[in-house]
Amino acid sequence: MCPSGRTLATATTANTASGTGFRSAFEVLDTDRDGKISREDLRAFYAGFSSSGADESKIISMMKAADSNDDGFVEYDEFERVLGCTTNRLRGGGGGVMEEAFKVMDKDGDGWLSHQDLKSYMEIAGFPTGDEEIKAMIALGGGNENQGVSYHGWLKILAVD
């Protein structure tokens, strides 16, 4: 049961009914799979992509922005609310939490997730993926094998955009 009093199954049912595509993004950040995102989850996510570890100030900022009931966790409904606002701002340039996650994954900082970036991301998220599947993801995001996929393409892969 989540701290909100809902079970994970209820949250999933609500997500399906509302038609949003944020569940996959939430599950990537919920590294311990307990149905809520904690500071430890964000640290684990960042640690998988950065040799210097997590930036604690960014983690604190993300938690403050999303944890509307101040219980120390981001439940799915809070996450969905933040991303709903974020996706509405995307065309204006601000991407919030998802943009930060993309930057962490983009190891060389060129604005593209390469084949290897995506493969590492999937492994850390607990979804080991073959090369052909990564190629299909890149194509789904509108990218190509040489460059990879852009931020907006990554959102398409996650079904956030």
Secondary structure in CASP SS format (residue, H / E / C, confidence):
PFRMAT SS
TARGET T0000
AUTHOR 0000-0000-0000
METHOD secondary structure of the structure
MODEL  1
M C 1.00
C C 1.00
P C 1.00
S C 1.00
G C 1.00
R C 1.00
T C 1.00
L H 1.00
A H 1.00
T H 1.00
A H 1.00
T H 1.00
T H 1.00
A H 1.00
N H 1.00
T H 1.00
A H 1.00
S H 1.00
G C 1.00
T C 1.00
G C 1.00
F C 1.00
R H 1.00
S H 1.00
A H 1.00
F H 1.00
E H 1.00
V H 1.00
L H 1.00
D C 1.00
T C 1.00
D C 1.00
R C 1.00
D C 1.00
G C 1.00
K E 1.00
I E 1.00
S C 1.00
R H 1.00
E H 1.00
D H 1.00
L H 1.00
R H 1.00
A H 1.00
F H 1.00
Y H 1.00
A H 1.00
G C 1.00
F C 1.00
S C 1.00
S C 1.00
S C 1.00
G C 1.00
A C 1.00
D C 1.00
E H 1.00
S H 1.00
K H 1.00
I H 1.00
I H 1.00
S H 1.00
M H 1.00
M H 1.00
K H 1.00
A H 1.00
A H 1.00
D C 1.00
S C 1.00
N C 1.00
D C 1.00
D C 1.00
G C 1.00
F C 1.00
V E 1.00
E E 1.00
Y H 1.00
D H 1.00
E H 1.00
F H 1.00
E H 1.00
R H 1.00
V H 1.00
L H 1.00
G H 1.00
C H 1.00
T H 1.00
T H 1.00
N H 1.00
R H 1.00
L H 1.00
R H 1.00
G H 1.00
G C 1.00
G C 1.00
G C 1.00
G H 1.00
V H 1.00
M H 1.00
E H 1.00
E H 1.00
A H 1.00
F H 1.00
K H 1.00
V H 1.00
M H 1.00
D C 1.00
K C 1.00
D C 1.00
G C 1.00
D C 1.00
G C 1.00
W C 1.00
L E 1.00
S C 1.00
H H 1.00
Q H 1.00
D H 1.00
L H 1.00
K H 1.00
S H 1.00
Y H 1.00
M H 1.00
E H 1.00
I H 1.00
A C 1.00
G C 1.00
F C 1.00
P C 1.00
T C 1.00
G C 1.00
D H 1.00
E H 1.00
E H 1.00
I H 1.00
K H 1.00
A H 1.00
M H 1.00
I H 1.00
A H 1.00
L H 1.00
G C 1.00
G C 1.00
G C 1.00
N E 1.00
E C 1.00
N C 1.00
Q C 1.00
G E 1.00
V E 1.00
S C 1.00
Y H 1.00
H H 1.00
G H 1.00
W H 1.00
L H 1.00
K H 1.00
I H 1.00
L C 1.00
A C 1.00
V C 1.00
D C 1.00
END
